[in-house]
Amino acid sequence: MSPFDVLTALKQKGLMPPEQADALADYERTKPLSLHYELRAMLSVGILLLTGGLGLLIYEHYEEIGDVAILGSITALCVASFVFAWRFRPALSAAKVSSRSVFGDYALLLGCLLFLSLEGYAQYRFNLFGTRYGLATFLPAVLFVALAYRFDHQGVLTIGLTALASWVGVTVRPLELRLRTNFFDEPTVWAAVGLGLVLIAMAAVGHRQRVKAHFTHTLLAFGGNLLLIALLAGVFNFEGKRLLYGLLLLVACVGFDQYARRDRSFLFMLMGVVYGDIGLTYLLGDAVDGMALPPEVYMLYFTLASVGAALYLITNYRKLSRDETL
C-alpha cells in the first residue's frame, strides 16, 4: 500500500483532517528521491567489475606486462585501499558502527579482493606456498574475519567465512585437489560439521555477549548451511552410518525450526524444512529400495510431502509476519 492510499483511507475514515492529509500527500509528491541504496549497489558492482577486469587483463597479457609491474601495481592498489580504509576506520566498539567516510567500506572491500588477486598471482607464477594449499586459504580467512570485526563489514566477513570453509576442505586432503566435491570423504564431512558448529557457537556467544550481535544472522546462515549440507552429504554417501547422519540432520533441522520461531526468522525455518525434507525423502527411498513399488506410490509421496511442506511454510510465514508486526 502506497503512502497516498494510506492517507486516503485515513481521510475517508475521519482519522485525519483533509487539510493535513493533503499537506502530507503534497510532501510525498515533492520530496527528494533518495538514491542511497542504488549508488551503494553501483559502487559494489563497480568494485567487482574492476577486480574482475584486472584479473582478466592480467590472465591474458601477463607475459607482456611483466611480473614486476603486475605485482607492484596490485600491491600499491591494495596498500592504498587498506590505508584509506584505516584512515577513516570506525571507532572500536562491540556495537554496530560505521566508517567515517562514505567510501571507507568500499576501500576495505577493494583491498581484500586485491589481496586475493595478489596472493593468487604469486602462487600461480612463483608457487609461493608450494603444496601447502591450506595456508593459502587460511591466511586470507583469518585476515578477513579479523578485518570484518574491526571495521564492522559484513561483506568482508562473508569472504572470510568462505575462505575458512575452503581451508577446511583443502587441509583434509591437501594432495588431492580435484574438480569435484570433497564430501565423498568422511573426514571432510566431519570437518565441515565441526566448522559449522564453531560458527554457530560464535553467533550464539556474540549475540549473548553483545559483541557484533548484528553478525549473528550471517554467521548462523553460513554455519547452518554448511552443517546441514555436510550432514546431508553423510546421508547420501556413507551407507553404514546413514541412520546416524539422518538422526543428526533431524536434530539440526528441528533446532533451526525452533530458533526460527523464537527469533521470528523465516529463513532458518525454510532451511530446516528443505534440508529435512531432502534427507527424509532419501532415507525413505533407501528403505523401500528393492520393494518394486509402483510409480504411483512415489508420486503420491512426493505430492503429499511437497504440499505438506508448502502448507507448513506458508502457515508459519504468516504467523511469523503477524507476530513481527505486533
Protein Blocks (a to p, Z undefined) as FASTA:
>chain_A
ZZklmmmmmmmnopacfklmmmmmmmmmmpccdfklmmmmmmmmmmmmmmmmmmmmmmmm
mmmnopklmmmmmmmmmmmmmmmmmmmpccddfbdcddfbfklmmmmmmmmmmmmmmmmm
mmmmnomnommlmlmmmmmmmmmmmmmmmnopaklmmmmmmmmmmmmmmmmmmmlcccbd
fklpmklmmmmmmmmmmmmmmmmmmmmnopakllmmmmmmmmmmmmmmmmmmmmmmmmkl
mmmmmmmmmmmmmmmmmmmmmnopaklmmmmmmmmmmmmmmmmmmmmgoklpafklmmmm
mmmmmmmmmmmmmmmmmmmmmmmmZZ
